């Protein structure tokens, strides 16, 4: 396996750099999103990496990037590729997906609502739902909770931590919030005033420490305020045995199912959902994860997509011509070490 990623990625193995370092270090997303400067920076990087993908003669490429060039490259150059779409559709990538679909250029989404968002007309013949999966050993089942609730995620307005705090007070259920403070202004103005008494901020925990803290609780409060494509924190907590009280946004219903109670995004409705969900037996959420959301099931589904993309190379389709702004390839420079 060859990994193409930012050069400062650390996954324990070698990386072929698309950029020397993640673009957010030089072009922070919250400042540069949608600007010509960031667009040019990423276009140049992906245009330069496409010849390496072609030269690699890979059996299949799993594309997790959100750039418009790779899917079009796969369609035009008949490269077996599976592109995973982990975000709601946005115009530039939506057009690239529509133009790139082919039996060998396939797509996955992580939930049914996301499939409908990307293909509202239902024409998803080269798209499949592959739910996200986790290793249950990383989120071990705990048979009993402490009667309290937890919330975990990035502390930013779209994740709704303030709503969880309001609902916990109304429900009378102690709540601890865990997560990195991504938006400091939001934390100070919307969340900090809600802390105190039965609501507290537990800091940013990771790995085993976070799993242990979550496993001690009796309920997860999950409060997306945008169309969440999946909701990984929900299945992580469910694996520990926590039922879920959640806002009805995006794929939440698909993920939570019978393991929780769903509410409209207001504090009163969510408080009621918390009171009801905390009584769901802990074996129910755990069983749902084991049946649908393990990493083994996810990997099996992706391998099936790889096979389908490889088999699709035998299909006959017209050769597309993309304009330079839609697909640009930068020729590789000769290796200077080979020059006299």
N, C-alpha and C positions, 0 to 999 in steps of 0.2 A: 504494500500500500504506500502511496505517495501522498503527502499532505501539502496542499497549497494554502497558505495562510499568511497573516502578517508575520514579519520576521521576528518580532518579539513575543510570539506565541510560545507558551511553555506547556507542552502536553506530554513530555517525557521522551520525545523522539525528534528526528530531524524534520525540518520545515523547508519547503521551497517558497521563498518569500514572494508574495504579490506586491507588498510594500515593505520597506525596511522596518517600519513600526506601524502599529495601528493608527489609522488616520485621525482618530479622536485625540491623539496627543498633539497633533499640529493643527487640526481643524475640529475643535470640539463641536459635537453635533448640535447642541442647543444654540450655538452661535452661527454655524456655517451651513446648516441644513438647507438645501435648495439653492445655494449660491453657485454662481459660475465657477468660483475658485475651487470649491470642493468637488463639483462635477468634473472639472478638468483634471483634478488630481486623481480621481478614481478612474476616469476614462483612460488616462495614460497608463495607469497600472494594469488595468484589465486588457487593454490593447496589446501590451507587451507580454502578458502571460499566455495569451491564446496560442502563439506558436509552440510554446512549451507543452501545452496540452495536446496539440496535434502531433508533435514529435514523440511524445511519450508512448504512443500506441497502446493506450490503456484499454483493458477489456470493457470498462464502464467508468464513467465519472459521476460521482455524487456531488451535485452542486448545491451548496447551502448559501451561496452569495446572493445578494439582492440587486446585482447589477444587470443591466439589460443586455450586455454583450454575450455572456456564455450561452444562454438558451438559443439565441440566433445563430451563434457559431455552431452549436450542435446540429441544428436543423439544416443549415447550409452545407456543412462539411460532413454530414452523415456520421456523427460521433455519438455513440451510445451514451446517453446522459439521463440521469434522474435529478430533477430540480425540486428541492423541498421548499415550499412556501410557508413560512412560519409567521407571516404577518398578514393583516388584511390587505386587499388590493389597493395599490396606488397607481396613478395613471401611467407613468413611464414603464413600470414593470408589467402592468396589466397588458399594455400593447405588445410588449416583447413576448409575453406568454402566449397571447392569441396568435401571434405570427410564427411562433417557434414550435408549436405542438406538432408532433409526428410520432409514428410508432416507435421510433428510436429516441425521441426527445420527449420524455415523459415527466409528469409532475405529481407531487404528493402534497396533500394538506393534512392537518392534524385533527380535523373535526368535520362533521357534516355541515354545520352552519358556515364554516370557512369554505367548503366546496361550493356551496350555493352563492357565497359572496364573490368568488373568483369566476364561477361559471353560472351566472344568474339565469341563463337560458337553458341550463341543464346539459349543455354539450361538453361534457367532461370525459370523452371517450379515452383520452390518454392521461386522465387524472384519477388518483385514488386517495382514499382516506387512510392514512397510517397514523394512528394515535401515538402520542409520545409515550415512552415507557421508562420505568425506573428499575433499579435493582432493589428488590424488597429487603435484601440484607442490609442495605444502607439506611433503611427506614423500618426498623424492626417493630413487630407488633407488640403492644403493651396491653395486657388484659384489663387493666383498670386505670381510670383517670382520677384527677384530683378535684373534679367539679368545676374547674376553671376553663377559660377559653384562651386561645392564642390566635394571633394574626401574624403572618410573615410575608415579606415581599419588599420591593423597592419602595421607599417612602417618597412618593411623588403623587400629584393630584389624581392621576388616572387610576391609581391603585386603591384609593378610598379609605386610607387608614383612619381618617377623621370620622368617617361614617361608622366604622367598626367601633370606635370609642364611644360615640353617641349612643349606638344601639346597646352596647354593653351596659352603660349606665341605666338605660331604660329597662333592660332585662334583669338588672341586678346580678349579673354574672361577672366575676372578676376576669379581667382581660390583660394579657401581656402582649405587647407588640414587638416583633423582631424584624430588623432589616437595616440595610444601609440607607443613610439619609442622602438621597440623590438630589432633592430639591430643598435646600436649607431654608429658603423663604417660606415655602409651604409648611415645613416642620415648625418653624417659629410662630407663624401666624395662625395656622389651622389646627395643628396637632398638639403643640406644647400646652395651649390653654386647656385642652381636654384631659391632660394627664393629672394624676393625683387620685388618692383614694383607691378605688378598685381598678383603676386603669393605669398601667405603667408601661414605660418603654424599657425593654430588656436588652437593647443594644443590637449589634450586628454579629450574630453567631453563624458559624459555618460548620459543615461536616457533621461529625459524630456529636459534637456539643449541641448543635441545633436539633438534630434528630432526638436526642435525649430530652431536651426541653419540650419539644412538641409532643413526644410520647407520653409525658407526664400529664398532659392536659386532657380534657374531656370533650373539647369542641374546637374546630377551626372556624374562624370567621373569615370569609373570602369575599372581598368587596370590590371587584373591578367596576370601574365607572366608564369603561369603553368596551368595544366589542372584542373581548378577549378571545384570541384564536384557539386557545386550549385552556391553560391553567395548571401548570406543573405543580405549584404548591399544594393544590387540592389533592392530587394523587399521592404526593409525599406524605401529607398528614393522614390521608385515608389508609395508607399502608400501615401506619402506626396504630390504627384503630379509631381514628377520630372521625365522627360524623361532621358534616359541614352545614353551616348556615351561610347562604351566599346570595348575592344580587343577581338578578336575571339579566345577564349581559353576555353576548357572544355565545361561546360554546359551553357555558357553565352548566346548563341542564344536561348536555350530552355527557359531560365528564362526571358530574356528581350523581345523577340518576337517583337510585333508591337509597343512597348513602347520605342524604341530607335533605334540607328544606330550603326552598328558593323563595326570594322575596323581591318586590319592587325596590329600587334603590332609594329608600327613605328609612330613617332611623326607627320609626315605630314598627313598620312591617318587618324589618330585619330583626328587631328585638323579639318579636313574636316567633320568627323563624328560629332564633337561638334557643328559646324556651322549648320548642318542640324538637329540634334536631338533637339536643343534648341527651335525649332519652332513647335515641336509636342505638341498638346493641352494637358494640364495637366490632363484632365479627362481620357485620354487614359491609362496612366500608373496606375492610381488609379483603373480604372475598371478592368485591368488585375490582379491586386493583389486581388481584391474582388472576382473575378471569380475563381482564381486558388491557391492563396497563403495565405489564412487565417489560423489561428491556428485551427479554427473549422473544416475546411476541412481536415487538417492534422490529427487531433485527430480522426475524423470519419474513415479515411483510416487506421490508426493504429488499431483501435478497430476491423475493419474487418480482419486485419491480426491476431489479437489475437484469434478471433473466428476460423479462418482457422487453426491455429496451434492446438487449442484445438480439433477441429474436426479431425485433422490428426492423433491423437493418436490411432485411430482405425485401421490405416493401418498396414500391415504386411511387415516387412523388416528384412533381415538377421541381426543378432547381430554383430556389428563390434568389432574388437580387436585392440586397439591403443597401440603402444609402449609407454614406460614411458616418452620419450622426447616429445611425441605428446599430452599426457594427463596423468597428475599425480594428484592424490588425496591424501591429507595428512589426516589421521584419526584424528578426534577430540579428544583432551585430556579430561578426565573426569573433570567435574566441581568440583574444589577443595572444594567448599563450602558444597558439599554433602558427603565428605569423613570424616570418624571418626578421 
